[in-house]
Amino acid sequence: MPDTDRIVLQGAESAAVDMVVRRLAEADIPGQFLRREGRMRDLGTEAGDVKLDWVDGVEKALQHPEWLAEAEAEAAQIVRQGVRHVIWSGMGGSVQTVYALKGMGFLDTPEMAIFPLDSTDAASLNRTLLAIAGRERVTLPRRSPAPDDMRRVLARTLMIGVSMGMTSEEPITHLEWFDRLLHEYGIPDPGAHIQVMTLPGSYLDDFARPRGSRMVPIQLDAENHTPGRMSAPATRVFIRPAALVLMAAALADRPDLTPDGESLRRILARAQVLYGVSHALSSDERQALALMDPWVRLGAYVAEAARGGRNKVFLVLPPEWAAIAPWVEQVAEESLGKGGKGFLIFYGEPVRRPKQYGDDTIFLQVCPSNLPEPDADAVDALRAARKPVLKLEIPLDAVEGVPVGLPEAAALFLGMKIAVATFGYLHDIVFVGQPAVEAYKKYARDFRDTPGDVTFGTEPQHTARFRSLTLNYESLLKKNLISWGDLQTAVGRLDGDIADAADVYAAILVLARRAKRLGYLDFTFNGELADAAREVFIRARHGLGAEHLRVPAKIRTGPSDYHSTEQSETDGPDELVSLRLVALKHSEPIAGSYSDKFLLAQARGTWQAMEDANRWILMMTFPELTADVVADLDAFFGNVGRRLPV
């Protein structure tokens, strides 16, 4: 096999891992996948449905060129309709691929731009509208835009609502908002500006069918046996956005073009070559593939490391590929974070000095062949300090008419699922489904549908204040994770004040470490995270996490990450202290109406679900995200750092 046709993993060689890989090869892991049998079938089954169509979906698509031609024709029809902007509404796996492709630069061209949307904060709707208006060279005010300006923006915009889960409701709220705008501003044939891709019987399906919305199957073969987080690149979650951009560019050059599926075929063919799992392989060839496959070995290596306490993988990515990290995070954590098991993904910050990492972290350096090695000097320092560093070498090859790196990104999507499933096989984890998330969704629906405001906390004596911020820690006391006496003592030893939120949070971190429940920090902001606020959390991640506590930290947003990594936070490795934050008042939409009650209900619902799971969860509220509140947050984390013992 030429070097340009093989992804290579370096640094994962050891006698123990070699033995595990041989055992996996002897068990014919590729064959179990392809035949849908054995333990892989069992671990890939949810409620009797074998969800393994992702394994050979690309190969099947390549065997049916008419499917790819149809997918290109669908995209061409949208382009010929005059659409130049697509809002892709979805949650978790239904949208994470689009975020990755957009962040890698594949979904923004002069002819077409795609905007992922996965928030119930009107500020996210506003950001999307303003971005589209900018492409149309229209200036929209923050309220009451001119009707002609809105018509210009909406006339060339399509919303696609996507749900690969049965109970996701966020896309429904987006579609309702967008549909009202289309009718309010008199857009001709408003139904042509909305499409839906979902599962039969889902909440989104029940919403769309009575309204006559245009429905498109998610899988190319119209089946429904793929988990959302595993939908790339074989389903329309990957193929539709890629086709839209490719067809928009092609039709700009050749308006009379008849789509034949060739552009999509080239992407998938290159990805399939790098992937290698195929029905065409003999038994001996499948065994040889398992022995040399980088993804099987990656899964085996991390699985063995996790048994020894190394359950964290830090991704070292070139900037051009940084957007793929949240996709990797979701497929790993949502698939495997069950029953206290799984492994955790961290990313998004420069590699630190070796001494700032514990003995629980593996480093995975991803090296596309057309780019310099990311953080090369810092990674060399890790190796010199005998930290475990793996290097994933991805060869890029020019593919005619296809953006550089897109097929290789598709190959990474394919391979990483093999690594995750391999880990699940070795740790006996069902790697489909996300049962822990369903509890949060039910709570959120109940809080939303209850008359009146969503309230935060029932025990005011278990709150502390810091300027505009209110910290509620009642869950820790209710679940006996800490006692009132221990908290008072810990605050006193820090020379703090039990009424001061920064002092209380610092004391809780000390108690969590003492209880061996501080493997990482989580900061989850509910709603659109403004840049200034994000910088505060980045500083807190470094100051509290790296400098004081020597633990990694996640910076998340809700509700988007509740469909991505909440499964792991609720039911995966029990070693986090999670601080959830939400404003009690949010922006109004630029146009139309959109309530923030669902956003508040989701924040409240995840808090309750985490409490039920006996997790270290705290809730912080504040009136509204203003510059003063951002300054208060910055001062809060600064004071926490000053209280923590050196």
N, C-alpha and C positions, 0 to 999 in steps of 0.2 A: 504494500500500500504506500503510495507516495506520501512524503511528509506533508504536502499541502492538503491531503485528504484525511488527516488524523489529528485529533485533539490529544494532547499529551499531559499527563499529570506527573509532576516531579515532587519528590520529597515524601511520598506516602509509602515508601518501601520499608518493611520490617518483617521479621519472621512471623509475628503474630498476625499481621494483616495479610501476608501472603497465604497463610493457612486458611484464613477466613475466605479469601477470594477463591482459593481452590475448592473449598466446600461449596461456595455459591455456584461455581462453574459446574461442579459435579451434580448439583441439584437442578441444573439447567434453568437458571433464572430467566434468561431470554425466552426459552421455550414456555415456561410457566406464564409469562406475560402474554406471549403471542397466542397460546392455546386457551388462555383464560382458565387455568387449572391450578391445582395445588394450593400451597399457602399464599402465593401471590394473589390468586383469585379471592381467597377468603379475606385477606387484608385489604383488597381493593373493592370490597362489596359493602354497600350501604343499603339497609332495608331491603335486602334481596336483589338489589340492582348492581350488577358487576360494572363498575365504572372504570374500565380500562381501555376505552376506545382511543385514548390519547397515545397509547403505545404504538399502534400501527396506523394512526389516522393519516399521517403524511404519506406513507407508502400507498395506502388505499386511494388517496386523492390523486397521486401520480398515475395510478392505474385507471383513473377515470378523468381523462382530460376534459370531458364535457362538463364535469362539475366545476373545474377551474374556469372554463370558458363562461359558464353561467355566472360565476362570482364576478368575473370581470365585466360581464354584460350588465349585471345589477349596478355595479359602480358607475359604468359608463352612462346608464340611464339617469342616475342621480346627477352626474356632471352635466349632461345635456339638458336637464331640467333647469339649469342655471345655478345650482347649489355650489357655493365656494367655501362654505363654513359648515362644519358638522359638530354639533354638541353631542358627545358620547356620554350618556347618562348610565351609570351602573355603579355597583359596589363590589369591592373585593376583586375576585378573579375576573369579573365581567368588565373591569375597567383598568386593572393594574397593568395589563399588557399595553394598553393604549398610553398610559403614563410612561412606561418604559420606552416605547417607540418614539413618543413625542420628545422625551428628554434626551434621546440619542440623536435627535434632529431629523427623523424620518418623516414626520407628519406635518411639517410646515413648509409649504412651497408657495410660490406666487399664485399657483392655480388652485390650491386646496389647503385648508388647515383644519385640523381636528382638535377639539377642545374637550378633554375629559372632565367630567363633573361627578363628584361623589360626596357632596356635602349638603346638609340641610340648613346651612347658614346662608341667608340672603346675600351676604357679602361675597360668597363664591359665585352666585348667579350674576352679581354686578361685575365682578372681575371678568367673567366670561363675556358678558355683553360688551363691556368696554374694549376687550381685546378684539372682538369681531368688528365693533365700530371703528377701531383704529385701522383695521385692514380695509374698511370701506371709506376711510378718510372722513368719518363723521365724528363730531364731538358731542357726546351725550352729557347732559348735566346729571347731578346726583338724584334729582327727582324731576318728574313731569317733563320728559323729553318731548321735542317737537314731533308730531305724528309723522311728518314726512321722513324725518331722520330714522324713526323706528321702523317705518315701512321699508326703507332702504336696507336696514340691517336684517330684518326678518325675511325679506323676499329671497335672499340668497343663503338662508340658513336652514338646515335640517337638524332635527333632534332624533337620535336613535336611542331608545330606551332598552337596556339590556339587563336581564337577570338570569343567572344560571343557578340560583337558589330558589327554593319554593316560597320563602317568606320575606324576601327583601322588598321593602316598600318605598325606599327613597326615590327610585326612578319614577314611581307613580306621582310623587309630589312635583318632580321636575316636569313631567309631561303635562300635568294639570296646569302648572304655571305657564308653560310655553304655549299650550293649546289656547288658553285664555288670551294670551298676547296676540296670537295669530288672528283670532276672531275680533278682538278689540280694535286692532289696527287694519282690519279688512283685507288681509292677505288672501288673494284668490286661491282656491283649492287648498285650504289649510291642511287637509288630510295628506296631501303630497309632501308636507314638511315634517311628518312624523312617521317613524317606523319603529317596530318593536321586535326584539329577538328574546325569546324566553322559553321556559319549559311548559308543557301542557299542564294546566291545573295550578300553576303558580299564582301568587297574588297579582303579579303583573299581567299574566295571561287573563285572569278573571277581570282585570280592569280594561284590557285592550279589546277583547273580543266584542263585548256589547257596543263598543264605540266604532267598530269597523276599522280599527287601526290596521295598517299594512303590516303583516306578520311575515317574518323570514326565519327559517330554522337556523339554529346555532351551528349544528354539525352539517357538513356538506351533504351527508347521506340522509339527513332529516331524522336521525336517531338522537337519543338523549342519554348517553352513557359516558359523559365526560364531566368531572368536577370543574367548577369554574376556574379554580386556581391552576388547573392543568389544561386549560383550553387553548393555549398557544403551543405551536403555530398551526394546528390541524383544523381549527374551527374558524368561523367567521369573526370571532373576537380578535384574531390576528389577521385573517385574510381580508375582511372587509376594509379596515383602515388602510392596509397596504394597497389593496386594489383601488381604493378611492384616489390615493395620491398618484399611483402609477397611471391610472386611466386619465386623470385630469391633465397630467403632463403629456401623455400620448395624444389626447384629443386636441390639445392646444396646437400640436404640430400637424396632426392629421384628423381634421374634423369628421371625415368619412370613415374612420377606422372601424373595422368589425372586430370586436374582442375575440380572441381565440384561446385565452388562458395561458399563453406562452410566458408572459412576464411572471405570473404566479408560479408556473411550473419551474422556471429557472431558480427562483428563491427556494422552493421546497426541495428540488432535486439536489441542490448543493447542501442544504441542511440534512437531507437523508443520507448523503454520502458520509458526512461527518458523524452522523448518529449511528448508523450501521445495523441497528436492530431490524431484521427483515424476515419475512416468511420464506424467502428464497434460500436461507442458510440451512445447511445440513446440521445434524446433531453435532458432529465434530466441529463444524464452523461456529456454531453457537457457543460451544464450550471454549473455543479459542477466543471468540469475541469477549466472553465474560472474563477470561484471564487477563486480557490486555485492555479492557474497556476502562477509560479514566473515571467514568461516573460510578461504575460498580465499585471500583477501588476507593473513590472518594467516600461513598456511603459506608464502605467497610471500615475505612480509616477513622472516620468520625464516630462510627458506632463503637469501635474498640476504645477510642479515646474517651468517649462518654462514660464507659464502664469504669474508667479510672478517675472520673471527676472533671475531665475536660469536655464541657458541653457547650462551649461558646465558639463561634466561628466569626472572626473579624475579616470582612471583605476588603481587600486592597485593590482598587479599581482605577484605571485611567479616567480622567475627567470625562472623556467622550463616552464611556460606558457606565458612568456613575448611576445613571437613572435605572439601570437594571437591578440595582441592589434591593429596592423594596419588593420587586417581583420575587427574587430569591428568598427574601425574608418571609413572604407570605407562603410560598409553596412549602418551605421547611416548617414554619411554626404552626400554620393552620393544619397542616397534614399530621404532624407528629406530636404536638403539644397536648398530650392526653395522659391521664392517670399519673401525673408527676414526671412523665418521661419526655423525650424529645431533646432537640438542641436549639440553640438561640443564635440569631444572626445580628451582627453589629456592623456599622459602616458609617460613612459620612463625616469622618474627621481624619486629620493627618495621623499617620502612625506615630505613636508617642515613644518615649524612651522605654527600653525593655523593663526597667524596674517598676514602671507604672502599670504593668500587667501582672495579674496573678498567674497561678498554675492551672487555670481553668480555660485557657484560650488557645485556639488554633488560628493561624493566619493563612488565608487563602488569597494569593496574589494572582489576579486574572490578567493575562498578557496576550492581547491580540497582536498578531505579528506585524501590523502596520503602525504600531504605536510604541513609544519608549516604555520600558518597564515602569510601572507606577511605584512611586516612593522607593526607588531602588536603594538609596543609601540607608534609609531607615529600616528597610527589610533586611539588608545585609547586617545591620546592627542587631536585629532580632535573631538572625541565624548565629551570629557570633556569641550571643547570650544564651544559645542553645534553646531558643524558643521554637516550637514546631511551626515551620513555614512550608506550605504547599504552594506549588506554582503550576497554574493551569495555562498551558500554551495553546492558543487558538489560532490556527493558520487562516489568514484571509486570502481569498482568491477572487480575482476580478470576474464578475458575472455580467454579461452584456445586458444593458438596460436596467440594471438593478443598483440601488444605492449601496455603496461600499459598506460592508459590515452587516447588512440586514440579514442575509442568509446565515451568517455565523451567529448572530443573535438568536435566530430561530433554532439553530443547533444547540445553543446553550439552554434554551427553553426545554428542548427535548431531553437533553442529557441530565439536567438538574433534577428532573422528575424521577429518573432512574436512580440517582443518588439518594433521593429522599425515600423512595420505595424500598431501596436496599437497606437503609437504616431501619425503616419500619419492619422489614422482614427479620432483621437481626435482633430487634428489641420487642418483637411481637406487638406492634402498634398498627391498628387499622388506620391506613393513611388516607382514607376518604371520609367525608363527613366532618362536621364541626359541631358536635352536640352541645358543647358548653356555651356556644353563642346563642342558641335558641332561647335560653333562659333570659338573657339580656333583652332579646327582641320582644319577648312576651311582656316583660316589665315595661319596656318602652311604650308598647302599644297601650298597656293599661294606664300608665301615667298620662299619656297623650289624650286618651279618651275620657279620663276622669274630669268632670267639670271643674273649672277654676284653674288657678296657677299651679305649676309644678313647684313643689317646695323641696328644700334641701336641708334635711336634718330634722330630727324630732327631739333631740336632747341639747338644748342651747348651752347647758353647763359643760358640754364636751366640745366646746369651740374655743378658739383663740383668735385674736385679731392682730393684724399688722397693717397700720394705716387703712387703706381701702379694702384690704384682703381679709377674708374670714376663712379660717381653717377648721374643718370639722373632722374629728378623729374618733367619733363615737363607735365606728365599726370595730376598731381595735379592742375597745373595752367590752363591747357586747359579745364578741367572739372569744374573749379571754386570751387574746394574743398578748396583751399587756394588762397590768393591773393599774388602778388609779394610784396606789401607793408607789409602785415602781416608777410610774411616770413622774410623779412629784419628786421622788428621790433623784431621778436622772436629771430633771430640770435643775434641781438644786445643786447638784454636783457640777453643772455647767455654769453656775452662778446666774441662772436665768430666771425668767418670770413665767409662771404657768399661764398667765393671761396673754403672753406674747407668742404669736404664731411661729416666728422664726426660732425662738427658744424651744418651743414644743416640738417642732419638726426635727430640730437637731437632736433632741433627746430621744425621739422615736427612732431615728437612724442609729443612735448608739444602742438602743434596746434591740433593734432588729439584728444588728451585727452580733450582739451577745447571744441572741437566739439562733444564730447561723441562718438567718433569713435575708441576708443582704448580699446576694450575688450580683444584683444590678439594680439601678434606679430606672424608674419610668416617669416621664413627664408627659401627660396626655392633655392636650388643649382641645376643648370641644368647640368647633367652629373654625372659621377661616383664620389661619395663624398669620398675623401681620409680620412683615420682615423684622420690625423692631422687636417684637415679642420673641420671634424665633432666635434672634441674636442673644436675648437674655437667657434662653434655655441652652443655647450653645455654650455660653459662658458658665452656666451652672453645671453643665455636663463636664466641662473641663475642671472648674474649680472644686465642685463637690465630688464628682466622680473620680477624675484622674488624680487630682492633687491631694485631696483629703482622705477619701475612702478607698482609693485604688480599685474602683469597680467601674464597669462600663455603664452607660446610660442610654436609654432610648428616648427620642423626641418624637411623639406621635400626635396625630390629630384625630378627633372624633367628629363625625361617626365613621370616617373612611377606614381608619385602622381597626375599628371594631369588627369589620368584615375581613380583616387581614391577619392580625396577630393577637386578637383578643382571646381566641381559643387557647393559645399557649399561656397568656397571662392568667387566665382563669383556671386552667387545668393542666398546664405544663409544669416545668421545673418550678418548685415552690421556693423561690429565692429572690423575690423582688419586693421593693417598696414602691407602690404606685401612687403618684400624686396626680389626681384628676382636677382640671381647672375648667371653669365655665363662667362666662358673663351672664348676668341676669337679664340683660337687654342687648339686642342686636340691631344691626343696620336694617333699614327698610330697603326693599328692592327698588332699583331705578325705575322699573316699569312693572305694572301688574301688582299682584298681592301675593305674599308668602309669609306664613306665620313661623315664628321661631319656637313654637311649643313642642314640636316633634324633636328639635335639637335638644331642648332642655330635658325632655322626657328620655331621650337616649342617654344623655349624661347621667341622669338620675338612675336609669335602668341598669347601666353598666356598674355603677357604684353598688347597687343592691346585689347584682349577680356576683360581683367580686366578694362582697361581704358574705354571701351565702356559701361561697367556696372557701371561706376562711383565709382569704388573702389579705396581705397588709395593704390596705386601701385607705387613702385620705382624700377628702374633697375640699377644694378651695373655690370659693365664689367671690365675685366682685361685681360692682354695679354695671360697668360697661368698659370695653377695652378702649381706653383713651391713653394719651401720652403720659398722663399722670399715673395711671394704673401700671403701665409698662415700667415706669420709673420705680414704682412701689415693688413690683416683682423683682426688679434688679436689686434693690436694696434688701429685700427679703432674703434672697439667696446669698447675698453678701454677708448678711448677719448670721445666717445659718453656718456659713463657712467659718466665721470668726468664733462661733460657739463650739464647734466641733474640736475635740482634743487633737493635738498634733500627733 
